[in-house]
Amino acid sequence: MKLKNLIYLSFCLLFLGCTNDAEINLKPVSITFNFSHFWQSTAVTNADFNTIKFTNENGQQISIERLRYVISDIVLTHKSGQIVSLKEHNLVDVTNNQNLSFTTSKSIFPGEYTRVTFRFGFSNQDNVDGAYADLNTANFNVPSMLGGGYHYMQFDGKYLDVNSMEAPFNYHAIRAVDRADPNNPTFLDTSLVVDLGAVNVESNTQINVKMNLYEWFSNPNRWNLNLLNTVLMPNFSAQVQMSQNGANVFSLVNVTP
């Protein structure tokens, strides 16, 4: 028994560079990410869907009818410098109020982590056509003519056009593809790494993250839905602008033990 304890202690010291008894004695734990959604300072849930009630930066009134997006590639950097990469993903489905909370299936050692990040969407390496059974079932795939793989986000609704009539928008984020030469398309990884900063991981740690939906239409590109509303997936420039706007969408609310 003493030998087993010594081996565990040695592993902890090597892996995490533990410096205090609290970190040495604690066992690996899972962490939970909770996602909430706002329009500026106003909380948004699926109870707010299907009603024209939001106004974007361009002064256009909109409704939300569907919102779902994928996060992946959780990476934690321990204060010792050790990097822990969790190759997991989660489809946040606000429309159906599903997966707004996501607990990692892999455990990590408790302690002080100087940086915690996740990815909005998939990196090119992980964006492999047909690779994820749950996303296949959810019809989250991207057509093969656009390079296959998966959506990053489906954000659909209505807006009031120049005639004050309801018109649809499909703000769908994917890996950008330039098909100017259909026989030789070029791709750009427009996924986003979201940096939540430092987090102290303990047992039952809850990392609370919010998405400000307003930002998708505002900064740095003021979005005019009269010009960019549907058929945005094959629009290389639109996908780049979405990625630029997404840099300000997520933020850390707080961390609770």
N, C-alpha and C positions, 0 to 999 in steps of 0.2 A: 504493500500500500504506500509506503514511504517512497518507493522507487517511482510509482505512477504519479504521485504528487510532484516529485522532482522533475519528471519528464514534462508534465503539464506546465509547471512554472517556467522551465527553460524555453518551451515553445512560445509561451506568452511573451517572455522577454525578447525573444528573437523576432517574433512577428509584429509586435506592437511597440516594443521599446517601453514597456510599462515602467512607471516611475513611482507608483504608490500602491498600497495594499488594496485599495478599493478596486482598482482596475485588475489586479492580479487575481482576486478572489471571485470576481463575477464571471459567469459563463456567457457564451455567445448568445445574442438576442436578435430577434427580428425587429424591424422598424416599420412604422405605418405612415403612409403619405395620405393626407386628406386634402381634397381639392374642392374649393369653393369658387363661386363665379359672381362677378360684379359688373355693373355698368357704371363706371366711375365709383361712387361711394354707395350705390344701391345694389343690394344683394339680388341675384338672379337665380331662380330655380325653374324647373319645368312648369310650375304653376303660372309663370309669366309668359309662357309661349303662346303663339298664335294670336297675339294682340299687338296692333301697332302702338307701341308705347315708349320706344327709345329713339333718341336723336343723335346722329353721328356728328363728327367734326365738320362735315360738309353741310350740316343743317338738314339732312334728309331723315325723315321719320321711317323707322323700320320695325318689323316684328322678327321674332326668332321662331323657327319651326322645328329645326333639328340642330343639335350640337353634340358632336362626339369627336374625340381626338385620342391619339396614342402617345404615351410616354414610354421611354425605354432607357437602357444603358445608364443605370444609377452608379455613380462613382463617388467613393468617399476617400478623402485623404487624411490619414491619421496624423497627429502632431509629430509622430516619429518619422514621418515621411512615407510610411507604408501606404500603398494605394490599394483599395479594395474595389473591384469592379463586379457589379451584379448584373449579369446578362439576363434581365427580366424585362417584361413589358406589361403595360396595362392599358386597356381601351376604356377611357373615361366617357361614359354615355350619359350626358345630362338629360337628354330627351326622355330616357326610360329610368332615370335616377338609379343607374347601375354603375358600380365600380368607382364611385366618388371617393371611396377609401380603398387603399391598396396596401396590403401587408406583404413584405418581401418573404419569399419562400426560403431564401438563404439567410443565414444568420451571420452576424459580425460581432466582434468583441466590443463591449462597451468602452467608452473613453471619449477623449476630446478629439474631434475631427475638425481640421482647420478649413476644410472645403467639402461641400456636398453638392453634387450636380446631378441633373438628369437631362435627358434629351427629349425635346419635342419632335416626334416623328422617329425615323430610323436613319442611322448613318447608311451610306452606300453599301458598306460591308454587310450590314444586317438586313438591308432592304431587299430580301431575296424572295422572288415570286413564289407563292404557295407555301412558304416556310412555316406559317403560323396558323394552326388549325382553328383557333378561336376567331381570328380575323377573317379567315376564309368563310366560316359560318356566318359571320356578321356582314358579309359582302363588303368588306373594306378594301378590296383589291383595286389596283389601278389597271386599266386595259393594257394589253400587251403592246398595242401600237404606240402607247406613251411610255413604254419601258417596263411595264409590269411593276411588281412590288406592291406597296400599300400606300393608301392615303396617310397623310399626317393628321389631317382634320377635314371634317365635313361640317360646315356652318351654313345652314340654309334658312331663308326667310323671305319676307316680302318687304318692299319699300314703296313709298309714294313717289311716282315719277313726276315729270314736268307738268303732267296734266292732272296731278293729284289722284292718279289711279294706281291701284296696287299692281306691282310687277314683281316677278321672282328674282332672287339673287341666290347664287350658289358659290359661296366663298370656300372653295375646296383647295387645300394646300397639299401639294405633292412634291416629289423631287422634280426640279425644273428640267424640261427637255426642250431642246431647240431642234425642230424638225425641218429647218430650211432646206436641208438635203435629206429627204426621207430615207435614202439608202445609207446614210451615215449620220444618224442623230447624235447630238452631244448632250451630256447630262451634267447637271450641277447639283451637288448636295446642298439643299436649302433647309435641312433640318437645323434645329437650334439647341445649343447646350445652355441650359438654365443653371446659373450659379446661385445657390441659396446661401453661400457663405459658411461660417463656422457653426457647427452643431455639436452639442454634448449628448452623446448617445448613452442612454440608460435603459433599464428594463421598461418595456412598454412605451418607448419614445414615440410621440406623435409629431410628425412634421406637417404643419398646416400651411398650405400653399393656395394663393388665390390667382385667378385669371381675370384680368380686367378686359372685358370684351370690347370696350370702347376703343382700346389701343389698336385693335386690328384695323381700324378705319382712320387712324389719325396721325401717327408719328413714326417715321419722318414723312410718310406719304399720305396726304389727305385724300381719302378715297371717294371718288365720285361714282356712285352706283348707276348713274345714267350712262356712264361710259364703260364701267367694268362691273358687270353683274352676273352673267352666266358664261359658260364655255371658257372658263379661266384655266382649266387644267392644261390645255395645250398652249397656253399663252406664257411663253418663257419670261417675258418682262413682268407680267403680273405676278408670277410665282416668286420672282426675285423681290419685288416690292412687298409681297406678303411676308417673306422671311425677314426683311428689314423692319417692318412694323411689329413683327412678333418678338423682337428683341426687348420690348418694353411691356409685354403682356403679363408675364408671370412675376410674382414676388412672394417672398416669405412673410407669412403673417406672424407666426410664432412657433416655438417648439415646446411641447409639454411632455413631462415624464409619464 
